[in-house]
Amino acid sequence: MLDRIRELGTEARAALEGAATPAELEDARVRYLGRKSELNQVSRGLKDLEPDKRREVGRAVNEIKKELNALLESAKERIEAAEAGADTLDLTLPGRTPWVGRKHPLTRTLERLTSIFRGLGFEVALGPHVEDDFHNFDALNIPADHPARDGWDTFYIDGDTLLRTHTSPVQIRVMQSQTPPIRIIAPGRVYRNETPDASHGSEFFQLEGLYVDRGVTFGELKGVLTRFMRELYGENVNLRFRAGFFPFTEPSTEVDVECRICHGSGCSVCSGTGWVELLGAGMVDPRVFEAVGIDPDVYTGYAFGLGVDRICMMMTGTDDIRLFLENDLRFLRQI
């Protein structure tokens, strides 16, 4: 009888572990654990055995039933999980590619500009976003009554503390701390109290440059800016240099590039002129040198500043500068 019980246990294990559907599992349960199963018949016949034999056989039957019931529950869970997966998982479907983060267009543009000027021999210099009147205005020969110092154009924090309106204060700090020759660019975010429109913002990026040494000429400035524009837009880019005025340079020039949106025909970005002003430049005014302790009779230099956001607009074909700061993924994914 014990041998038969062991045989039934082996058969039942194989049947329960091999069941692949609820029907097959139920058949195995009825056959080996049901009321009419052979194991139950053995249990009912225990009363006819001698006491010693009854205990031995009863123990064996109980152990087999306990093991088979555990296998039955495990098989149920296995079959239910398989059926649930079959309803929701289609292994023939193609995989879903997750969105991968990319650098912001302004970041990529700033890195591109920095790379070009590094190739032209410029080093990168950085400075604080919160400035004082001296570094932001006074040292740059901007008088106290200049419109740029008015509250309508500048974000004042307290007294003479303000958010920098350009990265020119970085040039001042470098000239105060270093002796010529100086050849640096100063990229960074700046702030203006302006009403944003398609081509202007109250918060944007600038990149300014400065070169100070003995015998620096305006011709060198024009040559560097022309080379920069050709590196950026190609050898056939259309440029124009116009006479301009800035308190911190003399003589001064403004440099325009043919609008890359309308290609010179006129649009909202270029205000219908076909040209977009990208930078202002000029020879450093002697008064600026005097403010930072550099002898203007010994040294000359040039400075320039350009709007990174506008260049990014030209490179990406964007017609509204405000889109760069709205963080709309639908827009950012297009460029």
Protein Blocks (a to p, Z undefined) as FASTA:
>chain_A
ZZmmmmmmmmmmmmmmmpcbfklmmmmmmmmmmmkbmklmmmmmmmmpcfklmmmmmmmm
mmmmmmmmmmmmmmmmmmmmmmmmmmmmcfkbccdddddddddfklmmmmmmmmmmmmno
pacddddfbdcfklmmmmnopafklmklpmklpccfbhjaccdfbfklmmmmmmmmpccd
dddddeddddddddddfkbcfbdcddddddddehiafklmmmmmmmmmmmmnojkbccdd
dddddfkbccddddddddfklnonopfklnonopacfbdcddddfklmmmnopafklpgc
ddddddfklmmmmmnopabfklmmnopaklmmmZZ
